[in-house]
Amino acid sequence: MHAGAVGLLVLAAAAVAVRGVAEPGVALAFTALIALGECVRITLPGDREQAPIGAAGALAYALLGPLRGVPTAHGTLQVVAVTGAGLLLAWLPGLVAPHRRPPWADAARRDSAARRLLGVGFAAAVFQPLYNGGLVDRFSPEGPAYGAFLTAVAALAALCDATLAALIRRSSTGLRFPAALEDELRSLFGIGSAIVATGMLVSLAAGEVGLWALPLFCTPLLLAQVSFRRAAAVRATTGQTIASLARATEVAGYTPHGHARRVADTACALGRELGLGTRELALLEYAALMHDVGQLSLVEPVPDGATALLPCAEQQRIARLGSEVISRTGVPRQVAEQVARLADPCVGPGGGERPVPLAARIIRVANAHDDLLTAARGRGVGEAVGRLEALEVLRLGRGRVYDARVVDALARVGGQSRG
């Protein structure tokens, strides 16, 4: 993907150098908008960075038809060149700042730049040839047909961008492509829809008011970024609460050091293997980190905190006590529900009870895996042998105590615990 984006940018720069810049003032204005937007980035759930104003500005230039009633002729390759110039300008502060890593050393920034160039190139390749070829002239810019055409092109561009983003996440995180694509499509109903709507609005408004449409109609998107930043602050506070609760059992001596983190890592690896999306993985990680909070109600700690070795009834009691504590901390309701059910026995398709949530079944396997590994280490068993022993014990309870799909997934990923 990176090679394709670099190749496209080189081709676009060469074409602009040979042909010259069409409407230089317009190109400069959009370059500045894209660069400014790239400097004002936000972090979305899943630690994904996004530059809404930069993305909207690039899309608006790709979909730009007439400017104050006068036809434009910048074409597809100039759209790519202007977008690339804006991205490079946004990187300049990182280039001149001492003791800072260059922007291209950040994998997330490289991925974002490649995705932006390819996505904008796709939008421009769909719109600009039809516009410059006169096929769009049959639609009046003031009529509904032109707006419907822009909407269709913007929707295709959004789908292309979501697909590229899903491919990048599949490559960087190991998340299955269907789950990654589902996450990206969901995001289109959040900040994604605001980006697409702003890009369309700017391109339409520029036909009437000219370049004043850029600051005028990008301001609401800037205000939306402020709201997203506040939401990110709330998520950070939630994360700190969860981390404190997860550490409480270790500080009090009820669980071994690092147990909650190891269980969470293994659970998330299993969740990705089973196709969970970003939101489900986040809730799974929260519940895994706090799955042992109920042990704080015990008079005497369980040896090595190994709740997986307790009778089923005692495991369920600890899980429900922990759920009651978690439900009062302000974390999402699903987290408390997952912890409450994590010690419940598996129920087959013909069972009469409520099915145990997949997240609870995942955490139960991940917790038992770490408890069994800890016990093996205590007996002086080597790491490789201990993992084989733990997996064999889990397989003996496959389909009864432990979910068969989750145990099979653990065998495939090999466990992600850190010692």
Secondary structure as UniProt FT lines:
FT   HELIX           2..19
FT   HELIX           24..39
FT   STRAND          42..44
FT   TURN            45..47
FT   STRAND          48..50
FT   HELIX           52..62
FT   TURN            68..69
FT   HELIX           75..96
FT   TURN            98..99
FT   HELIX           103..105
FT   HELIX           107..132
FT   TURN            133..138
FT   TURN            141..142
FT   HELIX           144..173
FT   HELIX           177..187
FT   HELIX           188..192
FT   HELIX           193..209
FT   HELIX           210..212
FT   HELIX           213..251
FT   TURN            252..253
FT   TURN            257..258
FT   HELIX           259..273
FT   TURN            274..275
FT   HELIX           278..289
FT   TURN            290..292
FT   HELIX           293..297
FT   HELIX           303..305
FT   HELIX           307..309
FT   HELIX           312..326
FT   TURN            327..330
FT   HELIX           333..341
FT   TURN            342..343
FT   TURN            349..350
FT   HELIX           358..378
FT   TURN            379..380
FT   HELIX           383..396
FT   TURN            399..401
FT   HELIX           404..413
//
